[in-house]
């Protein structure tokens, strides 16, 4: 990797960083307007939807699901319209149904069903479906966890270069840490640059700095554990999760439930994260009382450093509004 080239890119990113949003929300709700239209706009789609137009059916479903376009939020109605659209081949409806099963809206939470619909969407060419299917493999939801499969679907999603939902940053992380693929800073750099240019990804910009530091030999980048610690201390919750998984499973490091607990506790304090909450319960069930107390003690210091009032505000908003998708 050319250090001069990286340095130049990092300097050019300084302007972008002030405008980037680091937040990533899962299963949370779009903000409603205070005053809806006099004539509910979603009714403009209703006639064609009732005649069987799948795209109009999907739009009606979105209106009910998010409580927008003059519709009141109604998950049952949303599910009904999404299913109608899905039966006629709407890729957007496939993704929407998967989201509803994943979040437990109108139906009982069911990762296997969510996986089925995301896969159907992905195989039909939906970039969102490919991205979310990659996430299911990444976290092991409804399927055996596999970074390799996650990489495969993230990469497929990036083939649609016009998509605003390119998971380039996710691919960059896999290559930076060597998760499921051979560690390759050059490949990671390429994907992080795409994430910054196409999505204004705050954390991807941070990783470009990390790659620069690794290239000039800054201590801490010679092992996967060291890289994950660097990224975790920079506030990246996904890196914290991978580090916790590494410690919990003893994957490349000595098994350490206290360290796993520590990082998962930071994530849970920082954001509404169903993956971390579930994993934290699993880890806690394997720990002694003394280990739990040590984990709490260690996490407290990090929480005071990494979790701001803004994070707490955002987390509370997510908890109060669990309907917003991704």
N, C-alpha and C positions, 0 to 999 in steps of 0.2 A: 504494500500500500504506500503510495507516495505521500509523505508527511506534509510536504508543502501544499499539495493539492487539497488534502483534508483540512489543513489550517485555513486555507482560503475559503473553503466552503463553510466552515464553522463561523468565520467572521461574517460572511454574507448572510448567515442565518440570524444574526443578532437582531435585525429588524423584525424578523418573523416572530421571534420568541415572545415578544410583548403582546402579540395578538392571538396566541395559540391557547386552546382550551384543553387542559389535561384530563378532563372528566370523561369517564365512560360509564354509562348507566345501563344496567340490565334489568329488565322487567319493571320499568318505571313509566310514568304517564306524561304525555304531552300536555302542556299547560293550556287550559281552556280560555277562550276569550271571555271577558266579563259580561259582555252583552252579545247574544247571538243575533243572527239576522232575523228580520221580521218574518220573512218567508223562508223556512228551513231549506237551505241550499241542497241538502242531500235528496230532497224530493224531486229535483231535476233529473236524478239518475233513476228514480223509482220505476217509471213506466217501462223503460228499456230493461231494467233489472227483472221486473215481473214477467217480461216477455222472454227472458232467458239469456240476455246478453251477459256473459261471464265477467267482463271487465266492469260493467255497471254494478253487477252483483257484488263484486269485490269492493268497489267504492262505497256502496251502501254499508257493507260490513265494516269498513274502516270508520265510517261516520259513527256507527253505533259503538264500535270498540273503543274509540278514543273520545267519544262525546264531543264531536266537532261537526261543522257544517250544519248547525242547528239541531242536531240529533242529541237526545239524552243518552248517556252511557248505558248500554244494555248488552252485557256479554252474551246472554242467551241469543238475542237477535243477531249479534255480530257472528256468533258461531254458525247460526242457521244460514246466513247469507254467504259466509265463507265456504261452507260445505257445498252450497248450491254452485258457487263459482268453481270450486275445486273439482266437482263432478263434471264440469265442462272444460277442465284443463287449464284453469288460471294458475300460473306459477306464483303470482303474488298471494293467492288464497292458500296455496300449499304452505308457504312460509308463515302466513298468518295463523293457520291451524296449528302448525308446529309451535309457534310462539305461545298460543293459548294452552297447549298441553304442557309446555315447559314451565309456564308460570302458574298453571292451575286456574285459569280464567274460564268460567262456565262449566269446565270439566275438571275432574280430579287430576292433579299433577301427575304426569306420566311421561318419563323420559324416553321410554321405548317408543311411544306413539309420536313424541316430538321428533325423535331420530328418524322414524319412518317418513314423516312428512317433509323434514329437511332434505332427506335423501331423494325423495320424489321430486322436490323442487330443484335440487342440484342436478339430478340426472336429466331434468327438462331444460337445463341451461340457465337457471336462476343464479346470479352472482351472490345474492343474499343467502340463498339456500346453500351454496358451496361454502361460503364464509362461516355460516352457523353450523354446518355439518363438521367443518374443521374444528370449531370450538367444542362440539360434542366429543370428538376424539381427543382433543387437547385435555379436557377435564375428565374424560371417562364417564360421561353421562349417557346411560342407556346402552353403553358399549364399552368394551375393554379399552382402557386408556392407551393411546398410541400417538406419540409425537410424529411418527413417520406418516401415519394416515392424515394427521392434521396438516402436515406440510403439503401433502398431495392435494388436499382440497383447497387450502389457502392459495396454492400456486395456480390451480385451475381458475379460481376466482379472479386472479390478477390478469388473466388472459383478456378480460373485457376491460381495456384500458380507459374506457369512457365512464366506468362506474365510479360513483362518488364513495362507494363502500369498499374500496380496495383494501384487503387485509395485508398490505405491504409491510407495515410495521410488525405484524405478527410473524411474517416470514423472516424479517430481519432479526428478530429476537431468537428464533430457532437457530439461525446460522451463527449469530454472535455467541450464543452459549453452547452450540453443538448439541442441541436437543433433537434426537431423531435423525440428525444429519451430521456430516463432518463439519467441525467448526471451521468457519471461513469468514474472516473479517472483510474480505473483498466483496463477497456475496452479500454479507450483512449490510455493508455500506450502500450497495446498489439498491437494496430494498428499503432501507431507511430513507434514502434520498427520495425515492418514489413516494413514500409516506408523507414526507415533509412537503413536497411539491404538490401532490394531489390531494392531501387531506389535512395539511397544516398540523401534523401530528407532533405534539409537544414532546412526548417521550422519545419519538424517533429522532428528533433534533438533539436531545440529550445523548442518545446513543452514538451519534456522530462524534460527539466530544469524547465519549468513552473509547471509540475506535482510534481517535487521534492519540489519546493517552496510551493506549495499548501499543500503538505503533512506535512511540518514543520510549517505551520501556517503563512506564509508570508501574510501580508495585501493585499487585493485586489482580492482574489480568492474565496470569499464567495458568490458572485453573478455573474450571467451571464454577466451583464454589466461590472463589474470589470474585469472579465476574458477577455472579448473582448477588453477592453481598454488596458490591459497589452499586449495582442498579437498585437494590432494595433500599439502601441508605439514601438514594436519590429520590425515593418515594414511589417507585414503580410497583404497584400491587401485584401485577402478574409475575414479576421477578420474585417478590416475597413469597408468592404461592409456590413457585417452582423450587425455591430454596427450602421451604417448609417440607415439600414433598420429598426432596432429596434427603433431608435429615430424618424424616419419619420412616422412610424405606431403607435408609442406609445405602443409598445409591451413589457410590463413588466416595462416600464419606462414612465416618463412624455414625451408626444410628444414634440419634439424640432427640428424644421426644420433647425435652425442655426447649431446645432451640426451635423445633418445629412449632411448638405451642406459642413461643414468643412471637414469631413472625406472623402466624395466623391471627393472633390476638391484635396485632397492629393493624392488619387488614380490616378486621371486623370493626375496630374503633374508627378507622379512616373512612370506610365506605360501606354501603349496603351491598354485600357480596355473598350470595347464597352458596357459592362454591366453598369459600373460606369458612363460612359458618358450619357447613356440613362436615368439612374436613377437620375443623377444630373439635367438634364433638367426638369424632372417631379417635383423634389423637388423645384427647382428654381421658377417654374410656380406658386407655392403655397405661395411664400414668398413675403413680402413687400420689398420695396427698402432699408429700414433701416436694415431689417434682412439680406438681401443679402450682404450689406456692412459689417455687423458684421461677417458674415460667411467668407467673403474674408479676413478680418482682422485676424480672429482666424486661418484660414488655412495657412496664410502666414508664421507664426512662425513655424508651424509643417512641412511645406514644406522645410523650410530652415534647419530643423533638420533631416528629414527623406529622402529627395530626393537629391541624389548625382549627380555629373556630369556623372557618369557611367550610372545611371538610365536615365538621359536625352538623352545620346547617344543611349542607347538601345531603348528607346521609339521612337526616330527619325528614327532609322533603321527599326523598326516595321511599322511605318507610311509609309515609303518609299517603303517597301517590304511587302505589305499586303497579299501576297499569301501563306506564310508559314503556314501550319496547325499545330495547337497545339504545 
